[in-house]
Amino acid sequence: MWTKWQSQPLWLRVLIGLVLGVIVGLLISPAIANELKIIGDLFIRAIKMLIVPLIFISLVTGVTSMDDMGRMGRIGAKTMGIYFLTTSIAVSMGLLFAMLFSPGVGAPVDSLGDPRSLEKTISIKDLLTNIIPTNPVDALARADVLQIIFIALLTGLAINAVGEKAGPARRLFVSAADVIYKITHWAMEMAPYGVFGLIAWVVGTQGLDILLPLGRLIITLYTACIAHIAVIITLFLVLLMRLNPFRFLKGIRDAQLVAYSTSTSSGTLPVSMSCVEEQLGVSRPVSSFVLPLGATMNMDGTAIYMGIAAIFVAQAFGVDLTFVDYATIVLTGTLASIGAAGVPSAGLILIPMVLSSVGLPIEAVALFAGVDRILDMMRTATNVTGDCMVATVVAAWEGELDRTTFDRKAPVPINV
């Protein structure tokens, strides 16, 4: 039976764990649910352990595999251009659906919790200046992803610039990548059990009652995210590269399910890389370069959340926003989502930046903090879907997409 279970694709095992978690969570007491959370905590700690080496090593190998500076410049420009475009569209999508669904009307503003329990927000100025670390070792120790990306890009460019003398360093990073991918494979085998523990904990401690007062907010976010995937991401695939969106979605379902259940874009990175390489035919150099950047800098779901959160708070407090306010929300939400860490509930920390940019009370974050985990699951799945789309489009654009693999009707089991 164990062999048969292990032979099932990862997405199916994760889905079974998720469904069983919901069922068990509804049947057990909050105390027991809290005990089950340790299973999920172990899994989250395992993937958090891998985030720093995975992003750093993947990016360095991605850069060194493209020693043609012109080629790397083209891929980098196309990647960043699509990231900024889709993120700004995502914020606008959030604003549109929030205005259509009016999730903040009648929200219980008198039930605000203690906002001091939330982490301090950061300014855009801090976000930009802190990209360059004063101490690289400290940046790695603190898992500051933006700074790690900067260090990795610098390291990869330096290896390319040195040339043959840096050959040993280049080979070291290639070997290190194989090692870290193998460790990641072992960690991802824990995914079905970790998902079970996390979902059982969420349902067992929060139940379904917490969803009712903020049900309209949850429906708004989920609808906006699904619409973004169905319309915007599909348009990019079809109009730019004439790729089949259904085949694309089928190829990344492992990554989507892991992202939805764990709420971490960075933790899903190894599954995302395996999906786009093995299921969609994206080359390793493009995957290694584009996806680690996307895990931090391409947060479509988080951007949608920023737009919805701003309108939600404005509606809850009866504040009328102007066109300039909407434009400010789009700009601030785009920059804030680009700086969001790919870990659970990172978007919640950055929402005060968007609220304060248009004079809305940041204390209102406490209104939806209780259901943030439910919201975070969907926006993370959207984040990862956007990352995989950009990797696929850029690879096709650069002639580094194996169309035979992409068009294959029966995807093979992934090997993370």
C-alpha positions in Angstrom: 0.0 0.0 0.0 2.9 2.4 0.9 4.5 1.8 -2.6 1.1 2.5 -4.3 0.7 5.7 -2.2 4.2 6.9 -3.1 3.7 6.2 -6.8 0.8 8.7 -6.9 1.7 12.1 -8.3 2.5 14.8 -5.8 -0.5 16.9 -6.6 -2.9 14.0 -5.8 -1.2 13.2 -2.5 -1.3 16.9 -1.5 -5.0 17.1 -2.5 -5.8 14.1 -0.4 -4.0 15.5 2.5 -5.8 18.8 2.1 -9.3 17.2 2.0 -8.5 14.9 5.0 -7.3 18.0 6.9 -10.6 19.8 6.3 -12.6 16.7 7.4 -10.5 16.1 10.5 -10.5 19.8 11.4 -14.3 19.9 11.5 -14.4 16.8 13.8 -11.8 17.7 16.4 -11.5 20.2 19.2 -9.3 23.4 18.9 -6.9 21.8 21.5 -6.3 18.7 19.4 -6.0 20.9 16.2 -3.2 22.8 17.9 -1.4 19.6 18.6 -1.7 18.5 14.9 -0.2 21.8 13.9 3.2 20.5 14.8 3.1 18.3 11.6 2.6 21.4 9.5 5.2 23.4 11.5 7.8 20.7 10.8 7.1 20.9 7.1 7.1 24.7 7.0 10.4 24.8 8.9 11.9 22.3 6.5 11.1 24.4 3.5 12.1 27.6 5.2 15.4 26.0 5.9 15.9 25.6 2.1 14.7 29.0 1.0 18.1 30.8 1.3 20.4 28.2 -0.2 17.8 27.4 -2.9 17.3 31.0 -4.1 21.0 31.9 -3.8 22.4 28.8 -5.5 19.6 28.7 -8.2 20.1 32.3 -9.2 23.9 32.0 -9.3 23.7 28.9 -11.5 21.1 30.6 -13.6 23.3 33.6 -14.2 26.5 31.6 -14.8 24.7 29.3 -17.3 24.0 32.5 -19.4 27.6 33.8 -19.9 26.4 35.7 -22.9 25.7 39.1 -21.4 23.4 40.1 -24.3 21.3 37.0 -23.8 21.0 37.5 -20.0 20.2 41.1 -20.5 17.3 40.2 -22.9 15.9 37.6 -20.5 16.3 39.9 -17.6 14.6 42.8 -19.3 11.7 40.7 -20.6 11.3 39.1 -17.2 11.2 42.3 -15.2 9.0 44.0 -17.8 6.3 41.3 -17.6 6.6 41.2 -13.8 5.9 44.9 -13.5 3.1 44.8 -16.1 1.2 41.8 -14.6 1.6 43.2 -11.0 0.2 46.6 -11.9 -2.7 44.9 -13.7 -3.3 42.6 -10.7 -3.6 45.7 -8.3 -6.1 47.2 -10.8 -7.9 43.9 -10.9 -8.2 43.9 -7.1 -9.6 47.5 -7.2 -12.2 46.5 -9.8 -13.5 43.5 -8.0 -13.6 45.3 -4.7 -15.7 48.0 -6.2 -18.0 45.4 -7.8 -18.4 43.2 -4.7 -18.2 46.0 -2.0 -16.7 43.6 0.7 -16.1 46.5 3.2 -19.7 47.7 3.4 -21.0 46.8 6.8 -17.7 45.5 8.1 -17.5 45.3 11.9 -15.1 48.3 12.4 -16.0 48.4 16.1 -14.3 45.0 16.5 -10.8 46.1 15.7 -8.1 44.2 17.5 -4.8 45.6 18.9 -2.9 46.9 15.9 0.3 46.9 17.9 0.5 43.2 17.6 1.2 43.6 13.8 4.7 44.0 12.6 5.8 47.5 11.8 5.3 48.6 8.2 8.1 49.7 6.0 8.4 52.6 3.6 9.1 52.5 -0.1 12.3 54.4 0.5 13.5 51.7 3.0 12.4 49.0 0.6 14.6 50.4 -2.2 17.7 51.3 -0.2 17.7 48.1 1.7 18.2 46.0 -1.5 21.9 46.5 -1.1 23.1 44.8 2.1 25.8 46.3 4.3 26.7 42.8 5.5 26.1 39.9 3.0 26.5 37.3 5.7 23.9 39.0 7.9 21.5 39.2 4.9 21.8 35.5 4.4 21.3 34.8 8.1 18.2 37.0 8.2 16.8 35.5 5.0 16.3 38.9 3.5 15.3 37.7 0.0 15.7 40.9 -1.9 19.3 41.3 -0.6 20.0 37.6 -1.3 18.8 38.1 -4.9 21.2 41.1 -5.2 24.1 39.1 -3.8 23.4 36.1 -6.1 23.1 38.2 -9.2 26.4 40.0 -8.3 28.1 36.7 -7.7 26.9 35.2 -10.9 27.9 38.2 -12.9 31.4 38.3 -11.3 31.9 34.6 -12.1 31.1 35.3 -15.7 33.3 38.3 -15.8 36.3 36.5 -14.4 36.0 33.8 -17.0 38.1 30.5 -17.0 39.8 31.3 -13.7 36.3 31.1 -12.1 35.7 27.7 -13.6 36.0 25.8 -10.2 33.5 28.2 -8.7 31.1 27.7 -11.6 31.3 23.9 -11.2 30.9 24.2 -7.4 27.6 26.0 -7.8 26.3 23.5 -10.4 27.1 20.7 -8.0 25.6 22.5 -5.1 22.4 23.0 -7.1 22.1 19.3 -7.6 22.6 18.7 -3.9 20.1 21.3 -2.8 17.5 20.0 -5.3 17.9 16.5 -3.8 17.4 17.7 -0.3 14.4 19.7 -1.5 13.0 16.5 -3.0 13.2 14.8 0.4 11.5 17.8 2.1 8.7 17.9 -0.5 7.9 14.2 0.3 6.6 15.6 3.6 4.1 17.9 1.7 1.0 15.8 2.0 1.4 15.3 5.7 2.4 18.9 6.3 -0.6 20.1 4.4 -2.9 17.8 6.4 -1.6 19.2 9.7 -1.8 22.9 8.6 -5.4 22.6 7.1 -6.6 20.6 10.1 -5.2 23.3 12.4 -6.8 26.2 10.4 -10.2 24.5 10.3 -10.1 23.0 13.8 -9.1 26.3 15.5 -11.0 28.8 13.4 -13.9 26.7 12.2 -16.3 28.0 9.7 -17.9 30.7 11.9 -15.0 33.1 11.3 -15.7 33.0 7.6 -19.2 34.4 7.8 -18.6 38.1 8.9 -15.8 38.4 6.2 -17.3 36.0 3.7 -17.7 38.7 1.1 -14.0 39.7 1.4 -13.0 36.0 0.9 -15.3 35.6 -2.1 -14.0 38.9 -3.6 -10.3 37.8 -3.3 -10.9 34.3 -4.6 -13.0 35.5 -7.6 -10.4 38.2 -8.5 -7.6 35.7 -8.3 -9.4 33.2 -10.5 -10.3 35.9 -13.0 -6.7 37.0 -13.1 -5.5 33.5 -13.9 -8.4 32.8 -16.3 -8.1 36.1 -18.2 -4.8 37.9 -17.8 -2.4 35.0 -17.5 -4.3 33.2 -20.4 -4.0 36.3 -22.6 -0.2 36.5 -22.1 0.1 32.8 -23.0 -2.2 32.9 -26.0 -1.5 36.4 -27.5 2.3 36.5 -26.9 3.3 32.9 -27.6 0.2 31.0 -28.8 0.5 28.5 -26.0 -2.4 26.3 -24.8 -3.4 27.7 -21.4 -5.1 24.4 -20.4 -2.0 22.5 -21.0 -0.1 25.1 -19.0 -2.4 24.9 -16.0 -2.3 21.1 -16.1 1.4 21.2 -16.1 1.7 23.3 -13.0 -1.0 21.9 -10.8 1.5 20.3 -8.4 3.0 23.8 -7.8 -0.5 25.4 -7.4 -1.6 22.8 -4.8 1.6 23.0 -2.8 1.4 26.9 -2.9 -2.3 26.9 -1.9 -1.8 24.6 1.0 1.5 26.0 2.4 1.0 29.7 1.6 4.7 30.2 0.6 5.9 31.1 -2.8 9.5 30.6 -1.9 8.8 27.2 -0.4 7.0 26.1 -3.6 10.0 27.1 -5.7 11.5 23.6 -6.2 8.1 22.3 -7.3 7.6 25.2 -9.6 11.0 24.6 -11.2 10.3 21.0 -11.7 6.9 21.7 -13.2 8.1 24.2 -15.8 11.1 22.2 -16.7 9.7 18.6 -16.8 6.1 19.3 -17.6 6.3 22.4 -19.8 9.7 22.2 -21.4 11.3 25.4 -20.0 15.1 25.2 -20.1 17.1 25.0 -16.9 18.9 28.3 -17.4 15.6 30.2 -17.8 13.9 28.4 -15.0 16.9 29.0 -12.6 17.0 32.7 -13.4 13.3 33.6 -13.7 11.6 31.6 -11.0 13.8 32.6 -8.0 13.2 36.3 -9.0 9.5 35.6 -9.3 9.3 34.0 -5.9 9.9 37.5 -4.4 9.3 40.0 -7.2 6.2 38.7 -9.0 3.4 38.6 -6.5 0.2 38.9 -8.6 -2.0 37.4 -5.8 -0.5 39.7 -3.2 -1.0 42.7 -5.5 -4.7 41.8 -6.0 -4.9 41.6 -2.2 -3.4 45.1 -1.8 -6.1 46.6 -4.1 -9.0 44.8 -2.4 -7.7 45.6 1.1 -7.5 49.3 0.3 -11.1 49.5 -1.0 -12.3 47.2 1.8 -11.0 49.6 4.4 -12.3 52.7 2.6 -15.7 51.2 2.4 -15.7 50.0 6.0 -14.9 53.6 7.2 -17.0 55.4 4.6 -14.1 57.1 2.9 -14.5 58.3 -0.7 -11.4 57.8 -2.8 -10.4 60.0 -5.7 -8.8 59.0 -9.0 -5.5 60.1 -7.7 -6.0 57.8 -4.7 -6.7 54.9 -7.0 -3.5 55.7 -9.0 -1.5 55.9 -5.8 -2.9 52.5 -4.6 -1.8 50.9 -8.0 1.7 52.4 -7.7 2.2 51.7 -4.0 0.6 48.2 -4.2 2.8 47.3 -7.2 6.0 48.3 -5.3 4.9 46.8 -2.0 4.0 43.4 -3.6 7.4 43.3 -5.4 9.0 43.7 -2.0 6.9 41.0 -0.3 8.7 38.0 1.0 7.5 34.6 -0.4 6.5 33.3 3.1 3.1 32.9 4.8 1.2 36.2 5.5 3.9 38.5 4.2 1.3 40.5 2.3 -0.4 41.3 5.6 2.7 43.2 6.8 2.9 45.3 3.7 -0.8 46.4 3.6 -0.2 49.3 6.0 2.1 50.8 3.4 -0.7 51.0 0.9 -3.3 52.2 3.4 -1.1 55.0 4.7 -0.3 56.2 1.1 -4.0 57.3 0.8 -4.6 58.3 4.4 -6.6 55.2 5.5 -6.2 54.0 9.1 -3.6 51.2 9.2 -5.2 49.8 12.3 -7.9 48.4 10.0 -5.5 45.6 9.1 -6.8 43.9 12.2 -10.2 43.6 10.6 -9.1 40.8 8.3 -6.0 39.5 10.1 -8.1 36.7 11.5 -8.9 35.2 8.1 -5.6 36.1 6.5 -4.5 32.5 6.3 -7.6 31.7 4.2 -6.8 34.6 1.9 -3.1 33.9 1.8 -3.7 30.4 0.4 -5.4 31.7 -2.7 -3.1 34.6 -3.3 0.0 32.4 -3.0 -1.4 30.0 -5.6 -2.0 33.0 -7.9 1.6 34.2 -7.2 3.1 30.9 -8.2 0.9 30.6 -11.3 2.1 34.0 -12.5 5.7 33.0 -11.9 5.3 29.9 -14.0 3.6 31.8 -16.7 6.4 34.3 -17.0 9.1 31.6 -17.1 7.1 29.8 -19.8 6.6 33.0 -21.9 10.2 34.1 -21.6 11.5 30.7 -22.5 9.2 30.6 -25.6 10.2 34.1 -26.5 13.9 33.1 -26.3 13.5 29.9 -28.2 14.2 27.9 -25.0 10.9 26.1 -24.7 10.7 22.5 -25.8 7.4 22.5 -27.6 7.3 18.7 -27.8 7.4 18.6 -24.0 4.9 21.4 -23.6 2.4 19.8 -26.0 2.7 16.3 -24.4 -0.8 15.2 -23.5 0.1 12.9 -20.6 2.4 14.8 -18.1 5.0 12.7 -16.4 5.3 12.5 -12.5 7.5 15.4 -11.4 10.9 14.8 -9.8 11.6 17.6 -7.3 
